[in-house]
Amino acid sequence: KDRCLTCYQPSAEMLNRAGLNAIGLNSKLTDTDRSRAKTISMQMQYSEIAAYTEDGIPIGEHAAAGALRFFSRGDLETVPGAEPILRRYLESALLTYYATRRLLAEGHYDVVVLNHGIYVPQGIISETARHLGVRVVTWHPAYRRGCFIFNHHETYHHGLMTEPVSSWEDMTWTDVQQQQISQYLRSRWIGEQDWVKFHSQPEFDARSIQNELGIDFQRPTIGLLTNVIWDAQLHYKANAFPNMVDWLMKTVAYFEKRPDLQLLIRVHPAELTGTLPSRQPAVDEIRRRFPKLPPNIFIIPPESKASTYVAMSHCDAVLIYGTKMGVELSASGIPVIVAGEAWIRGKGVTMDATSEENYLRLLDMLPLRKKLDEVTIARAQKYAYHFFFRRMVPLSCIKERKGWPPFAVHIDSLNDLAPGMSAGLDIVCNGIMAATPFIYPAEDLMGESQAGERRENQH
C-alpha cells in the first residue's frame, strides 16, 4: 500500500505486457534484513542519518535527498513530521541495499541500467552495483524533445561535471554547427524544441521588464539565477558553499555593501511550475534574512513572465550556483561566475569559485564592463553544442504523449529496433553492451536525424 503507484504501476503493466519475468526486490530480503533495517532506522541519532554509510555506501545521503524531495525543501530543520519520514527513507534505503546486494551476488550481471541514479531506490542500487564491481548505466529524459541523456558509472548530475573536455573540444566545428547551436539556443527562449518549458507567453520587452521591477538597465547590473532549492541535493566536492541558500544569502549581503551595482535575482520559475512545486521559496528565504531589501537589489519572482534571457542579456555578468543556464549564457558571450555544481564549471569558459573567499574576490572584480572574447565564446558554443546535441541522444522509437508517463514506445514491430534503424538507439545499445561513450555524433548525423524526424512526422 505504500508503493508510489505513479511510477510503479505503469512500469509493472509494461513488464507484464512484454511477458518479462520481474524479480521483486522483496524476494531477496530476509526477516533478519528487515529487522536490522528497522532497528538502525529507529535507533540512529536523527542528526547522524544524512551522513550514515554502510560498507562505504552513502545510505544516508540518498535517504536525505529523497526526504528533501518528498517535502520539496532544501532542509528539514523546521518541517513538522520530517523525522519519521526521514527514518522511513533510511529504512527503505537499507532494505534496497540489502536486497540489491543479494540479487547481484547471486546472479552473473555485467551491467545495471536504471533511471536517474539518485534518491531511493535508484541511487542505492547504483551505488551498490559499483561497490560490487558491476558496471552502471543511468538514463534520464533530456531537455530537447525526443532525446535522453545516458551516463556511465553515475548519475548525469555528476557525470556531466567530471566528463573530460577532450570528449568535445576537438570535435568537428564549422559554421554549420555554430548556426545550429545558435538557432537552438534562441529556440529555448520559448522552449519550442524541448520537453519542458516554464512559461507559455514570456515577456521579451526590456522596457516592460524594467517597469515591472523598477530597475534601470543603464546602470551596471549583475544577474543571479537560483535553482530549485530541494532539487538533487547531493554532495559535490567542488562547491564553494555548503548549499544554495547559504550562497544566496551571502551574495545578497555582499551586494548590500555595493550600492554602485544592481543585483537582479531571477528565482527559478520551476518553484511553481515544476513537477513538485517548492515548499521552500527562495523569496521567503531572502525576506527572512533581509526584511527590507536594499534599494540596489531586485527580485524577479517565479510567477513573473519576464524573460530570464532578456533580463540576463542586460547584465554585466551573471552569478549561478547549479543551473544549466550557465551553458547558454556563456555561449551568448555573457560572463558567468560559478559558485556550485553547474555543468559549465571546469570547461574553460567561466570564472569558477573554489571557496567562499575566492568567490568574494571574484565579486570584487565586478563590473567587468565587457563581454567574453570571441575565442571564449566559440569554446562555450562548442560545449553547448556537445551538451545539447551530442550528449542528448535522440530516440525515434520514443514519442511524447499526454498524461503519465509523458512518453511511450512508438514502433510498428521489433524490426523498428533492429541495428541500423536508429543511430541514437545504436549508440545507446552499444554503450550498454560494450561501454562505449554515450555521445551522439550530431555534427555528422544531424542531417540524418532531421530527415528521420520528417519521416516520423509524416507517418
C-alpha positions in Angstrom: 0.0 0.0 0.0 3.0 2.3 0.4 4.2 1.9 -3.2 4.3 5.0 -5.3 1.7 3.9 -7.9 2.5 6.9 -10.1 5.8 5.2 -11.0 5.3 1.5 -10.0 2.0 0.8 -11.8 3.0 1.9 -15.4 6.3 0.0 -15.1 4.6 -3.1 -13.8 2.0 -3.0 -16.6 4.7 -2.6 -19.2 6.7 -5.6 -17.9 3.5 -7.7 -17.8 2.5 -6.9 -21.4 6.1 -7.7 -22.5 5.9 -11.1 -20.8 9.1 -10.4 -18.9 9.9 -12.0 -15.6 10.2 -9.4 -13.0 12.2 -10.2 -9.9 10.9 -8.2 -6.9 13.5 -6.8 -4.5 11.2 -8.1 -1.7 12.0 -11.6 -2.7 15.7 -11.0 -1.9 15.0 -9.8 1.7 15.1 -12.0 4.9 13.5 -11.4 8.2 16.9 -10.5 9.5 17.3 -7.8 6.9 14.0 -6.3 7.8 14.7 -6.3 11.5 18.2 -4.8 11.0 16.9 -2.0 8.7 14.1 -1.2 11.2 16.4 -1.2 14.2 19.0 1.1 12.5 16.4 3.5 11.2 14.7 3.9 14.5 17.7 4.0 16.8 20.1 6.2 14.9 20.5 9.7 16.1 18.4 11.9 13.8 21.3 14.3 13.2 23.5 11.5 12.0 21.2 10.0 9.4 22.4 12.0 6.4 26.0 11.1 6.9 25.3 7.4 7.5 27.3 4.9 5.4 27.4 1.1 5.3 30.2 -0.8 3.6 31.2 2.5 2.0 27.7 3.1 0.5 26.3 6.6 1.3 22.9 5.2 2.5 22.0 8.4 4.5 22.8 10.8 1.6 20.3 9.2 -0.7 17.7 8.8 2.1 18.1 12.5 3.0 17.8 13.5 -0.7 14.6 11.5 -1.0 13.1 13.1 2.1 14.0 16.6 0.8 12.4 15.8 -2.5 9.3 14.5 -0.6 9.0 17.8 1.3 10.2 19.9 -1.7 12.6 21.7 0.6 16.4 22.2 0.8 16.5 21.4 4.6 14.2 19.7 7.1 15.1 21.8 10.2 11.7 23.4 10.7 9.5 20.8 9.0 6.8 19.2 11.1 6.8 15.5 10.7 10.2 15.4 9.0 11.8 13.0 11.4 9.5 9.9 10.9 9.6 10.5 7.1 13.4 10.6 7.0 13.6 7.5 9.2 11.3 5.7 6.7 13.5 6.8 3.8 16.5 5.4 5.7 14.8 2.1 6.3 13.8 1.9 2.7 17.4 2.7 1.6 18.8 0.0 3.8 16.3 -2.6 2.5 17.1 -1.6 -1.0 20.8 -2.0 -0.3 20.4 -5.5 1.3 18.2 -6.7 -1.5 20.3 -5.3 -4.3 23.5 -6.7 -2.7 22.0 -10.2 -2.5 20.4 -10.0 -6.0 23.7 -9.0 -7.7 25.8 -11.5 -5.6 23.5 -14.4 -6.6 23.5 -13.8 -10.4 26.0 -13.0 -13.1 25.3 -9.4 -14.0 27.5 -7.4 -16.4 25.7 -4.1 -16.2 22.8 -2.4 -14.3 20.7 0.1 -16.3 18.5 2.4 -14.3 16.9 5.8 -14.5 18.3 8.9 -12.7 20.8 7.2 -10.4 20.0 9.2 -7.2 17.4 9.1 -4.5 15.8 5.8 -3.1 15.9 3.3 -4.6 17.8 4.2 -7.8 20.8 5.8 -6.1 21.2 3.0 -3.7 21.1 0.4 -6.5 23.6 2.4 -8.5 26.0 2.7 -5.5 25.7 -1.0 -4.6 26.4 -2.2 -8.1 29.5 -0.1 -8.4 30.6 -1.4 -4.9 30.3 -4.9 -6.2 32.1 -4.2 -9.4 29.0 -4.3 -11.7 29.0 -1.6 -14.4 26.3 1.0 -14.1 24.5 3.0 -16.8 22.0 5.7 -15.9 19.5 7.5 -18.1 17.2 10.5 -17.8 14.9 12.4 -20.2 17.0 15.2 -21.8 15.9 18.8 -22.4 15.5 18.5 -26.2 12.2 16.8 -27.2 12.7 13.1 -28.1 16.1 12.9 -26.5 17.6 11.2 -23.5 20.9 11.5 -21.5 22.8 8.3 -20.8 25.8 8.2 -18.5 28.3 5.6 -17.4 29.0 4.8 -13.8 26.9 7.5 -12.1 24.1 10.0 -12.4 24.4 12.6 -15.1 24.3 15.2 -12.3 27.9 14.2 -11.5 28.9 12.7 -14.9 28.4 16.0 -16.8 30.7 17.8 -14.4 33.5 15.2 -14.5 33.4 14.5 -18.2 36.8 15.3 -19.7 37.0 18.3 -22.0 38.7 16.0 -24.6 35.3 14.5 -25.3 34.2 17.7 -27.1 36.9 20.3 -27.5 38.4 18.6 -30.6 35.1 17.8 -32.3 34.4 19.0 -35.9 33.4 22.6 -35.7 32.2 24.6 -38.7 29.8 27.4 -39.4 27.0 24.8 -39.8 27.4 23.6 -36.1 27.7 27.2 -34.9 24.5 28.1 -36.7 22.7 25.0 -35.4 23.5 25.7 -31.8 22.7 29.4 -32.1 19.3 28.6 -33.6 18.6 26.1 -30.9 19.6 28.3 -28.0 17.4 31.0 -29.4 14.5 28.5 -29.5 14.9 27.9 -25.8 13.6 31.4 -25.2 10.2 29.8 -25.6 11.1 26.1 -25.4 9.6 25.2 -28.8 12.0 22.3 -29.3 12.0 21.0 -25.7 10.1 18.5 -23.5 9.7 21.2 -20.8 9.0 24.9 -20.8 8.2 27.1 -17.8 6.3 30.0 -19.5 3.9 29.8 -22.3 4.0 33.6 -23.1 7.1 35.2 -21.7 7.6 38.9 -21.7 10.5 39.8 -24.0 10.2 43.6 -23.9 13.1 45.0 -21.9 11.2 48.3 -21.1 8.2 46.4 -19.7 10.6 44.3 -17.5 12.3 47.4 -16.3 8.9 49.0 -15.4 7.8 45.8 -13.6 10.9 45.6 -11.5 11.7 49.3 -11.1 15.3 48.6 -12.2 17.4 50.7 -14.5 19.4 48.6 -17.1 21.5 51.7 -17.9 23.2 51.2 -14.5 25.7 48.3 -14.0 23.6 45.2 -13.3 24.7 41.8 -12.1 22.3 38.9 -12.6 21.8 36.0 -10.2 20.0 32.8 -11.1 18.7 30.4 -8.4 18.0 26.7 -8.6 15.0 25.0 -7.1 16.3 24.6 -3.5 15.4 21.0 -2.9 16.4 19.5 -6.3 19.2 16.9 -6.5 20.6 17.5 -3.0 23.8 15.6 -3.4 27.4 16.2 -2.2 29.7 17.9 -4.7 33.3 18.4 -3.7 33.7 21.5 -6.0 31.1 23.6 -4.2 32.3 26.9 -2.7 29.3 27.0 -0.3 27.6 24.2 1.7 24.3 24.8 -0.1 22.5 27.2 -2.4 20.7 29.1 0.3 24.0 29.9 2.1 25.4 31.1 -1.3 22.3 33.2 -1.9 22.3 34.9 1.5 26.0 35.7 1.4 25.7 37.1 -2.1 22.8 39.4 -1.1 24.8 40.5 2.0 27.8 41.3 -0.3 25.7 43.5 -2.7 24.1 45.2 0.2 27.6 46.9 0.6 28.0 47.5 -3.1 25.5 50.3 -3.9 27.4 51.0 -7.1 26.0 47.8 -8.6 22.4 46.5 -9.0 21.8 42.8 -8.2 19.0 41.2 -10.2 17.8 37.9 -8.8 15.8 35.7 -11.0 14.0 33.0 -9.0 13.6 29.7 -10.9 10.1 29.5 -12.4 10.1 25.8 -11.6 9.5 26.7 -8.0 5.9 27.0 -9.1 5.6 25.1 -12.4 7.9 22.1 -11.8 6.6 18.6 -11.1 6.9 19.2 -7.4 6.3 22.9 -6.5 8.8 24.1 -3.9 7.7 24.4 -0.3 10.8 26.5 0.4 10.5 29.5 -1.9 13.7 31.5 -2.4 11.9 34.8 -2.0 10.8 33.7 1.5 14.4 32.8 2.4 15.6 36.2 1.3 12.8 38.1 3.1 13.5 36.2 6.3 17.1 37.4 6.3 16.5 40.8 4.7 13.0 42.0 5.6 13.8 45.3 3.8 15.8 44.8 0.7 18.5 47.3 -0.2 17.4 49.6 -3.0 20.0 48.2 -5.4 18.7 44.6 -5.1 15.7 43.5 -7.3 13.9 40.2 -7.5 12.0 38.6 -10.4 9.7 36.2 -8.6 8.9 32.7 -10.1 5.5 33.7 -11.2 6.8 36.6 -13.3 6.6 36.2 -17.1 9.7 38.4 -17.5 12.0 36.5 -19.9 15.1 35.3 -18.0 17.1 35.5 -21.2 16.2 39.2 -21.9 16.8 40.2 -18.3 20.2 38.4 -18.1 21.2 39.9 -21.5 21.2 43.3 -19.9 23.6 42.2 -17.1 27.4 42.8 -16.9 27.9 39.3 -15.5 25.7 36.5 -14.1 26.2 34.5 -10.9 25.0 30.9 -10.8 25.1 28.0 -8.4 23.9 24.9 -10.4 21.7 26.0 -13.2 22.3 24.8 -16.8 21.7 28.4 -17.9 25.4 28.8 -17.4 25.9 26.8 -20.6 23.5 29.1 -22.5 24.7 32.4 -21.1 28.4 31.8 -21.7 27.6 30.7 -25.3 26.0 34.1 -25.9 29.0 35.9 -24.6 27.8 36.8 -21.0 30.5 36.3 -18.3 29.4 33.8 -15.7 30.7 33.2 -12.2 30.0 29.7 -10.9 29.7 29.0 -7.1 28.2 25.5 -7.2 27.9 22.3 -9.2 26.9 23.8 -12.6 27.8 21.7 -15.6 29.6 24.6 -17.2 32.2 24.5 -14.4 35.6 23.5 -15.5 35.0 23.9 -19.2 37.4 26.8 -19.6 34.7 29.5 -20.2 33.5 30.6 -16.8 35.0 32.0 -13.6 34.8 29.1 -11.1 34.8 29.8 -7.4 36.8 27.3 -5.4 36.0 28.7 -2.0 33.8 31.4 -0.3 36.9 33.7 -0.1 37.7 33.1 -3.8 34.1 33.8 -4.7 34.1 37.1 -2.9 37.3 38.1 -4.6 35.6 37.4 -8.0 32.7 39.6 -7.0 35.2 42.4 -6.1 36.2 42.4 -9.8 32.8 43.4 -10.9 31.7 45.1 -13.0 33.7 43.6 -15.8 32.3 46.0 -18.4 32.9 43.7 -21.3 31.5 40.5 -22.9 33.5 37.3 -23.3 36.1 37.4 -26.1 35.5 35.6 -29.4 37.7 32.7 -28.6 35.9 32.0 -25.3 32.5 32.4 -26.9 33.5 29.9 -29.6 34.6 27.4 -27.0 31.4 28.0 -25.0 29.3 27.4 -28.1 31.2 24.2 -28.9 30.5 22.9 -25.4 26.8 24.0 -25.7 26.6 22.0 -29.0 28.2 19.0 -27.3 25.8 19.3 -24.3 22.5 19.8 -26.2 23.2 17.8 -29.5 25.8 15.2 -28.6 25.1 14.2 -25.0 21.3 14.3 -25.6 20.7 11.2 -27.7 17.6 11.3 -30.0 15.5 8.1 -29.8 13.0 7.9 -32.6 11.2 4.9 -31.0 10.1 7.1 -28.1 7.2 9.6 -28.6 5.8 12.3 -26.3 2.3 11.7 -25.0 -0.2 13.4 -22.8 -0.6 12.0 -19.3 1.8 9.9 -17.3 4.3 8.6 -18.2 4.8 11.6 -20.5 6.3 9.4 -23.3 5.8 5.9 -24.7 7.4 3.4 -27.1 6.1 4.0 -30.6 7.0 1.2 -33.0 5.2 -0.9 -35.6 7.3 -4.0 -35.0 10.5 -5.2 -33.4 12.2 -4.6 -36.8 12.0 -0.9 -36.0 14.5 -1.5 -33.2 17.0 -3.5 -35.3 20.6 -2.4 -35.6 21.0 0.4 -38.2 17.4 1.6 -38.0 18.2 4.4 -35.4 21.6 5.9 -34.9 20.6 7.1 -31.5 19.4 3.7 -30.4 22.5 2.0 -31.7 24.7 4.4 -29.6 22.6 3.6 -26.5 22.8 -0.2 -27.1 26.5 -0.2 -27.8 27.1 1.9 -24.8 25.2 -0.5 -22.5 26.7 -3.6 -24.1 30.3 -2.5 -24.8 30.8 0.5 -22.5 31.3 2.9 -25.5 30.6 6.6 -24.9 27.1 7.8 -25.0 27.9 10.6 -27.4 25.7 11.1 -30.5 27.9 12.5 -33.4 25.4 15.1 -34.3 28.0 17.0 -36.3 28.0 14.0 -38.7 24.4 12.8 -38.3 22.3 15.9 -37.9 21.0 15.7 -41.5 20.1 12.1 -41.0 18.3 12.9 -37.7 16.3 15.7 -39.2 15.3 13.6 -42.2 14.2 10.8 -39.8 12.1 13.3 -37.8 10.4 14.5 -41.0 9.6 10.9 -41.9 8.2 10.2 -38.5 6.0 13.3 -38.5 4.6 12.3 -41.9 4.0 8.8 -40.6 
